[in-house]
Amino acid sequence: MPEPNLNLPVEYRTQGVSIGDVGLIASPGEFDFLFNINYPADDPINSEHPTDFQPLQPPLQARDISMSRAFEAGRFLASESVKRVQTGMSDG
């Protein structure tokens, strides 16, 4: 379910999933957001958090986040559990 829960703060729904989000994987695969470790307790995104919550210190810096192009256009992921089925239908 790629859409955010409509009960979450509008600030979170506007921004979407971010580094530092803490939550649960709920059925059927939905990410159930709880709070973000990078934002202060009084940030609108953190409307629900543990009582003694403190944001990550020192704060994350851009250099702390690794970025790469592991999956460029034309590449795909596969595993033994994925099966290809030919249906005879066109890709259109």
C-alpha positions as CSV (number, residue, x, y, z in Angstrom):
1,M,0.0,0.0,0.0
2,P,2.0,3.0,-1.2
3,E,-0.5,5.6,0.0
4,P,0.1,7.0,3.5
5,N,-2.5,6.4,6.3
6,L,-4.9,9.3,6.2
7,N,-4.9,9.5,10.0
8,L,-1.2,10.6,10.0
9,P,-0.3,14.3,10.4
10,V,-0.6,16.2,7.1
11,E,3.0,17.2,7.5
12,Y,4.1,13.5,7.3
13,R,1.7,12.7,4.4
14,T,3.1,15.6,2.4
15,Q,6.7,14.6,3.0
16,G,6.3,10.8,2.8
17,V,8.7,8.1,4.2
18,S,12.0,9.5,5.3
19,I,15.3,8.3,6.7
20,G,14.8,8.0,10.5
21,D,11.2,6.9,10.4
22,V,10.3,4.4,13.0
23,G,7.3,2.2,12.5
24,L,5.8,-1.3,12.0
25,I,5.2,-3.3,8.9
26,A,1.5,-4.0,9.1
27,S,-0.6,-6.4,7.1
28,P,-0.8,-6.4,4.1
29,G,2.7,-4.8,3.9
30,E,1.8,-1.3,4.8
31,F,4.4,0.8,6.7
32,D,2.7,2.0,9.9
33,F,4.6,5.2,10.8
34,L,5.1,6.0,14.5
35,F,7.7,8.8,14.7
36,N,11.0,10.0,13.2
37,I,14.3,10.0,15.2
38,N,15.7,13.0,13.4
39,Y,12.9,15.5,14.3
40,P,12.3,17.0,17.8
41,A,9.5,15.7,19.9
42,D,7.4,18.9,19.3
43,D,7.7,18.7,15.5
44,P,4.2,18.2,13.9
45,I,5.5,15.0,12.2
46,N,6.1,13.5,15.7
47,S,2.6,13.8,17.1
48,E,3.0,10.3,18.6
49,H,6.3,9.4,20.3
50,P,7.6,7.8,23.5
51,T,7.3,9.9,26.6
52,D,11.0,10.4,27.1
53,F,11.8,10.8,23.3
54,Q,14.9,12.7,22.3
55,P,15.9,13.1,18.6
56,L,19.1,11.6,17.3
57,Q,22.2,13.5,18.6
58,P,24.3,14.6,16.8
59,P,21.8,15.1,14.0
60,L,22.3,13.2,10.7
61,Q,24.4,15.0,8.1
62,A,24.2,14.5,4.3
63,R,27.6,12.7,4.4
64,D,26.0,10.1,6.8
65,I,23.7,8.9,4.1
66,S,25.0,6.6,1.4
67,M,23.6,6.9,-2.1
68,S,24.4,4.7,-5.1
69,R,22.9,3.7,-8.4
70,A,22.6,-0.1,-7.8
71,F,19.6,-0.5,-10.0
72,E,19.8,1.6,-13.2
73,A,17.2,1.6,-16.0
74,G,16.8,-1.8,-17.6
75,R,17.9,-3.7,-14.5
76,F,15.6,-5.8,-12.3
77,L,15.6,-7.7,-9.0
78,A,14.8,-11.4,-9.0
79,S,14.7,-14.3,-6.5
80,E,13.9,-18.0,-6.6
81,S,10.4,-17.2,-5.3
82,V,9.6,-15.0,-8.3
83,K,8.0,-16.8,-11.2
84,R,7.6,-15.6,-14.8
85,V,4.3,-16.4,-16.4
86,Q,3.6,-16.1,-20.1
87,T,0.0,-15.1,-20.7
88,G,0.0,-14.6,-24.4
89,M,-1.2,-11.0,-23.9
90,S,0.7,-8.1,-25.4
91,D,2.5,-5.6,-23.2
92,G,0.1,-2.9,-24.2
